[in-house]
Amino acid sequence: MTLAGAKLHWGLAALVVAGNMIGSGVYLLPATLAATGSSSLIGWIVAGGGAITLALVFAALGRSQPDADGLPGFAERGLGRFFGFHTTLAFWAAALIGNVAIAVAATGYLAFFFPALKEPVNATLCNLALIWLVTGAYVLGVRTAARFAAITLVIGLAPIVAAVIAGAVAFDPEVFAASWNPTGQPLTATVPASLVVIFWAFLGVESAAVLSQRVRDPSRDVGRASIAGVSLATVIYIAASVAVFGVIPAAVLAQSSSPYADLIARVFGASIAGIAAACAVIKAMGTLGGWVMMAGETARAGARQGYLPRGFGQGDRTTRATPLLGGAIMSIVAVISNQPTLGEQFGLLIGVTSVLTLAVYAVCCISLLRRARGGGDRALALVGLGFSAAAVLAAAPGYIAPTLVFVAAVTLAWMFWLRRPAVDPAGPAH
């Protein structure tokens, strides 16, 4: 059985892009970035600029290759099947690992109501329940998952808007200044190191490109959806970051599992904070649903190109077995990544996910560089490649090592597995 292959309007695709980005990153990252403090604002601005550049890269790829089937198609067109294979498995793995981080963030806000969820065993059980709930939504169809992501984006923006208002009302320049550099280390060391963590919040910039076979006019709609979604997310991230660090000291943020609910509670009271926490849970669920869809679409595209068994997809249709297998893999990751606190588990997962995804972005930039016909696209590709490479190199070794192991394993799989051309009659070999 396969999932319905409905086509999406570019506006709905833009909401999917924004919804995939504005999720667990903005909700839990202030706690993760507490060690960097309010100077993380610099990182948000740099990451925002990099994300907009990458959005333009994917817009150029979509415009020049409207029939390419997502990121694997872009990589293969420019660099060959070896890189198409690596891109498929890397992005699929990143989506699945990142989904677990999103579930962790949702559990963190549920812990606002149920403190017992802060305990590792209870948190893991909750993570598993959330993963399978949204996997079920994707099984119902792509359009169902996309609409769910769009609706939850609107709901999820409510606590962010409330937090920004609370920050404007109660902003204390002294608190913001005191949190500027908690460790006392040079900003040249702390800010670059925070980039790979911050960029977690921008993962999703490629969502419209991944869904290129699901939008009505890929040559036009991929670019529109990418730029609109990234721009919306960037403005919200910067405003929210200033708000939270201007009210809550960095040392307090480090212990928080629901930073924005805590901010709203300080300004407007616990009852309003409870509503905000509930909205955050709903939004995180929508983000999780959107990324479950990204994982499924990547596996389908990989099957179409011959990189994964044909049971993962049939042409432009995703088999129901694909999200179910993804749910099983996410469940395993949720268990083995368990840490003493939700914040530590979240930090580990997003670090590895960000490095993997930035590596995929770099491959796509190189692909555009090789196929670009104009100087503008070449310049975009070079800037995007430079940003992606710099962010990866600045990451902690503990985040880079798993990526290197993964690349080595995938290379061995390529060498000893089938290296035949794509044979799916529903999609031409490239």
N, C-alpha and C positions, 0 to 999 in steps of 0.2 A: 504494500500500500504506500502511496506517496502523499505529500502535503500539497495543498492547493497552490497554484502558481499565479497568484493575483498580481497585477501591476499597481505600483504606487505612484501617486502624484508627487511632484518634487517637493511641495510643501510638507507633506506627510513624511517624506524621506528626510527632510531637514529636521523635523521634530525627532525622528529616530536618531539622527546624528547628535543633536543636542541632548536628547534623553540618554543616549549611551554615554555621553561625557559627564553631564550634570547628574551625578549619582553618588556612589560611595566616596569618590574623591573629595568633593566639596564638603561632604557630611562628616568624614572622620579624619581627613588630612590635617586639620589644625592641631589635633593631638599628636599625630605622627611627626609634625614639623615643629613641635614645641622646643626641641633642642636648637633649632635654627632661629626660632623666635620671629619677631615681626620683620626682620630683615629678609624673611622668605618672600616678602612682597617683591623683591628684586627678581627672585626666581620665577614668580608668577608672571611677571611682565616679560621676561626672556622666554619662558616656555610658551606664553601666549603668542609672541611673535613667531616662534618656531612652528607652532601649530597652524597659524594662519598661512605660513609659507608652505607647509605640507598640504594644507587644504588646497592651495593653488596648484601644487604638484599633482594631486589626485584629480583636480579639475582638468588639468592639461592632459593627463593620461586618459581620462574619460572622454574628452573631446576628440582626441586623436585615435583612440581605440575603443569606440562605442560597443563593439562586439566582443571585447575581451571579457572573460567571465571572472571578475573580481581580481584580487591581488595576485593570485597564482598566474592568471592570464597575462597581467601586466609584466610580471617577472619573466615569464617564459618568452613573451614576444621580444623583449629586449636583450635577454641574457641566456636563453636556452632552457631546455628541460631540466637540467641539473639544478638551476636556481629556482625554477618553477616548483620543483619537488620540495626543495628546502623551504620555500616560502609557504607552501601549503601546510606542511607539518608544523612549522614554527608558529604561524598565525593561529592555526587550530589549537595548538598546545597553549599559546598565550591566552586565547579566549577562554579556554576551559579553566586554566589556573586563575585568571582574573575573575571569573565568575564566582569562584570560591571566596575571593577577597570581598566581592560585593555582598555575598551572603553574610560574611563576617561583619561587615558594616551594618547591615540590616539587623543582625542579632545584637550589635552594640546598642542600637537605639531601642530595640525591644527590651534591653536590660534596664532602660530608664523606668519601665513599668514593672519588670520582673527581675530584680537584682540577682536572683539565683542563676540567671543566664550568664553572669560574669564568671561562673565556675567552668573550667575547661570541658568537663564531660557534658554538662547541660548545654553549653554553647555549641559543641559539636553536633549534638542531636538536633538543635534548632537549625543549624546550618544545613544539615541534611534535609530537614523538612522543607525549608525554603527552596533549596535546589530542585527538589522533585515537584514542588508546586508549580514553579514557572516552566519546568520542562514539560509538564502536562499542558500548559497554555500554548507552547510552541507546537506540540503535537496536533493541536486543533487547527493550525494553519498559519502561514506567514502573515496574512492580513490581520488575523486576530492578535498575533504577537506585536505587530507594528502599532495597531490601535491602542493596545494595552500600554505600550511604551509612551505613546503620545499623551494619553490621558493622565498617566502617572507623572509625566513631566509637569503638566499644569498643576497638579496637586502638590508635587514635590517642591515647586518653586515657592509655595506659600511660606514654609519655614525660613527659606533663604531670604525672601523679601522681608519677613518679620525680623530676622536677625540683622539685616542691613539697617532697618529702621531703628531697632534697638541700639545698634552700634552708633548710629547718628545721634540718638538721644543721649546716650550715656558715654560717648567716646571721651576717653581721658588721655590726653597727650603724654602725661607722665607714665601711665601704664604702657602705652605703646613704645615709648622711648626706653623704658626699663627692660622691655622684652626684646629690644632690637638685636642683641647679640649675647644670649645667656651664657654661652661657653667661653666667651672672651677670645676665641680664636679669630684669626684674620678672616674677613668676609670672602677674600679670594679663595679660601679653603672651604668654608661652610656653604656658601651659596652654590658653587658648582656641584658640590656633593649632594645638595638637595634637589638638583634639577631632575634626576631620574625618578625620584619619589614624586615630585610635583607633577611631572609629565604624566603620571598615572591618571591624573584628572583630565588629561587631554586625549587619552586613548579613546578612540571612537571617531577621530577625524577622518578615518578611512571608511566609515560605515556606509556612506553612499556608494563608494567604489565597490565595496564588497557586495552591495545590493544592486550592482549595475544591471543585472539581468532581471531585476524586479521593478525598476522604474520605467516610466513610459517612454522617455527619450533620453537614453544614457549620454549622448553627445552634449546635451544641454543640461539635463537635470542633475547629473553627478556634481558638476561644478556649482550650480546654484545651491543645492542642498548642503554641500560641504562647507562653503564659505559662510552661508547664513547660520548654520549650526555652530560652527567654531566661533564666530564673532559673538553670538549670544552668550555662549559659555564663558568666553574670556572676560567680558564685562562683568558677569555675575561673580566669577571667581575673585577678581581683584577687589570688588566692592565687599564681598563677604570676608576676605582675608583681613582687610583693614578693620572691618567691624569687630571681628572676634578678638584680634590682638589689641584692639584699643579699649577693651573692657575687661578681659580675663587675663591675668598674669600668666606667662609662659609656664611657670612651675605648676600652676593649677591645671592648665590645659593638658599637661603631660599625663595626668591621672584621669582624664575624662574619657568616657566611652560615648558621649553624645554632646560634643562641644556647642552646637548651635542651640540645642534645647537648654543647656546650662546658661548660655548667654541670654536667651529670652527669659529664663526663670529669674535671672538677676535683675532684669529691667522691668518685666511685665508680670512676673509671678509664676508660680508653679503650674497653675491651671492652664495658662496659655502655652507654657513650655510642653505640657503633656500633649496638646494638640499638635504642636510643632514636631514633637518626636514621632507621633503617629503618622504625620505627613511624610516624614523622613523615611519611615519604614516602607510606606506605600511607594515612594519614589525609588528607593533602593530595589524594591521588588520589580518595578518597571524597568530599571536599568539592567537588572539580572535577566529579565525576560528578553530585552533587546540583545544582550550579549549571548544568550543561549541561541538566539536566532543567527547571530554572526558566526558562531561556531558551527552550526548546522549548515549554513550556506557555504562556508569555507570547505567543509567536508564534501558537500555535494559538488562544488566546482572542482575539487581535487579528484573526485571519482570520474567526472566528465573528462578531465585531462589525462586520466589513466594513472594518477599518482596514488589513488586509494582504490580498494576493491569496489566494483560496480554496485555492490549492495548499499553503498553510502548515498547513491543518487542515480537517477535515471534522467539524463538530459537536464532540463531546467526544473526538475521535480526532486524534492528531497524525500527519501524514504523515512518512514516512521521509526525504523530501527536506529537511524542516525542520532536523533536527540536522546533516545533511550540509552545508547552506548555512551554518549556524552555525559548523561546524568550519572551513569555508573563510574566513569572516570573522575568526574568532579567529586563524587562521594569518597572515592579513595584518597584524592588530594586533600579533602577536608579533614579526613582522619589523620593522615600522616603529617600534615602541616600544623597540627594542634600545638599551641604554645601556652605558657602560663597565663598570659593575658591576651585579650582580643586585640589590643594595640600591637603587640609583638607579632602575632600571627598575621595581622593585616599588613604590617611593614614588610615582613618576609615575602608574602605573596605578591604584593604590588611591585617590589623591587625586581624580582625575577620576571614578572610579566612585562614590566616596562622595558627592560633590557632586550627581551625577546622581540617585542613589538617594534622598538626603535631599530633593531637590526633589519626587520622586514621593511620598515620605511626606507632605510638606507638602500636596500636592494631596489625598491621601486624608483627611488631617485636616480640610481645608476641606469635603470632601464629607460627612464625618460631622457636622460642625458644622451644615451646612445641613439635614441630614435627621434630626438627633437629636430625640427626643421627650422626653427627660428631662434634667434639669440635670446629672446625673452624666456622661452622654455628652458634653454640651457642654463641661464642664470638662476632660474628657480630651482632647477635640479641641483646645481652646485651648492646653493645656500641651504636647501633642505638636507643634502648629504652632509654638509659641514655641521649643521646643527645636530643631526642624528648621531653622527660619529662622536662629536664632542660630549654629548649627554651620556653616551655609553661609556666612554673613556673616563668620565668623572664619577661613574657609579662605584659603589663599594665592591671590593673583590668578591664578597659573598653573593652578590647578585650576578656578577659576570661569569663566575665559574660554572654554575648550572647551565648557562647558555652555551659555553664552550663544550661542555659534555654533551649537550643536546645536539649541537652541530656535528660533533664527531660521530655520534650514534646514527644520525640521519645520513651522514656521508657513507658510513659502512652499509646502511640499509640500501642506499642507492647503488653501491658497487656490487652488492651480492643479490639484490632483489631484481625485479623486472625493470629493464631500461628501455622497453619497447615504446613505440609511439602510441599516442592516445588512440583507442579503438572504439570509443563510444560513438555510434552512428548519429546520435543526437547533437554532437558538437564536433566540429572539424578539428583535426590535429593541426598543431602549429609548429 
